[in-house]
Amino acid sequence: QERDPGFEAAATAHFCHVIVALARNYGNMTAPLPQSLVRLSEVVQWLERNFDKEVNVDVLAQLAHMSRSTFVRSFRTCFGVSPMSYVTTLRVQKAARLLRDTRARVKEVAPLVGIEDTSYFARVFRQHMGLDPSAYRIQYQSQVSR
């Protein structure tokens, strides 16, 4: 609401600085990586829309128009995790949002994020979030009510 004089100019200058840095880094990349990034970004966008569907590496590699081994190697290089680890993390993040924002029961949330086995879902959720799904919801609700 209350911004110091020159705020817009400073923000614009900072934005321009970021764009220049990105352009310089992009220019220094080797040719195959930028093309791989574009293909992988399409896969990530697809996963954002279809995380609840059955997913396997072969399907993702086809979406990226890459061989399985090239896809796995490129994905790991770009994101630091395997494709299926990324999918699991994405599912847990979506589940956490559902647990926070809806009244859906845990056994209803699991299939909504593409995990049919509720026990497996609880185990994976606990590994990623440090709490089982029910405890996560209770903790979140207690933080919100403070």
N, C-alpha and C positions, 0 to 999 in steps of 0.2 A: 504494500500500500504506500508506504513512505520510502521513496528511493532517493538516494543522494543525487545531486546534480551530476550529469555526465554518465549516469547509469547505462543508458541506451548505447552511447558511444563505446563505453568499456565492454559491454556485452557483445557488441558487433565486432569489436577488435579481437576479443577473445575467440569468438566464433571463426573469424577469418584465420587466426593463428592455428586453430585446430584443423581447419580445412587444408591449409598449406602443409601442415605436418602429415596429414593423411595422404595428400597427393604425393609428397616426397617419398613416403614409405611405400606407397603403391608403385611408384616408378622404379623403386629399387628391387621389387620382387621379380623373381624369375618367371618366365612366361607360363609354365604349366600351373603354378600355384593360383594365380588369379582366375584362370579358367576353372580350376577345381573348386575355388571358393564360390564361384557363381553356381556351379552344379550342386555343391553342398548346401548352399543357402536355399536352393529350391527344395532339397530334401528336408531341411529343417522346417521350412514353411509348410510342407506337406505333413510333417510330423505334428506340428502345432494344430493342424486341423483334424488329424486322424490318429492321435495318440491312443484313442480308445479302441482302435481296430487291431486285429492280429498283425504284428509287424515282424519281419525277419530281415536279416542282412541281405539276402538275395534280392528281395523286393526293393530295398533301399538302393542297392547297387544298380538295379535296372532303372530306377527313377533318376539316378545320377548319370546314367549312360556310361558306367564304368564297370570294369571287371570287379568281382568280389574283392580280390586282394588289393587292387588299386583303391577301391572305395574305402575299405577298412583302414588302410595305411593313410590315405588322405584325410579321412575323418579324424583319426587319432592325432595326426599332425596339427590339424586346425583347431580341434576342440579339446585335446588332451585326454580324451576318454574314448572307449570303444563305442560304436554306434548303439549297441544294446544297453550299455550303461547310461548313455544319454537318454534313451527312451525311458528307462526306468526312473531316472531322475525327473524327467518331464512328467511322468505319470504321478510320481509322489508330490510334485509341486501342484499339479492340478487337484489331486486328492486333498491336499492341505487346504487349498482354497475352498473346495466344496465343504470340508469339515468346518471351516470358519464361517462360511457365508450361507449355508443351508442347514436344515434340520435333518437331512438324510442320515440314516443310520450307517454305521461302518460297513455292514454287509451290503448296503445299497450303493455306497460310494465305490467299493472295489470294482464292480463290473463297469461302472461309469467311466473309469479310467483305464479299462482294458485288462484288468486282472480279475479272473473269475474265482480263484481260490482265495477265500477270505483269510485263511491262516497265513498263506504266502504273502498276501497284501500286508497284513499286520506286521509280519517279520521284516519285509522290505521297508515299510514305512518307518519302523523303529530304527533300522540301520541308518536311514537317511536323516531322520528328524530327531533321534534321540529319545523319543517317546512313542508309545503305541498310539494308534489313532484316537482312541477314546480319551486317553490322558491328554493328548495334544489339544483336543477340542475343549476339554475342561480348563486347561491352562490358558488357552486363548480367551475363553469367555471370562475367566477371572481377571485377566489383564484388561479387557475391554470395560468391565464393570467398575474398575477402580477409578 
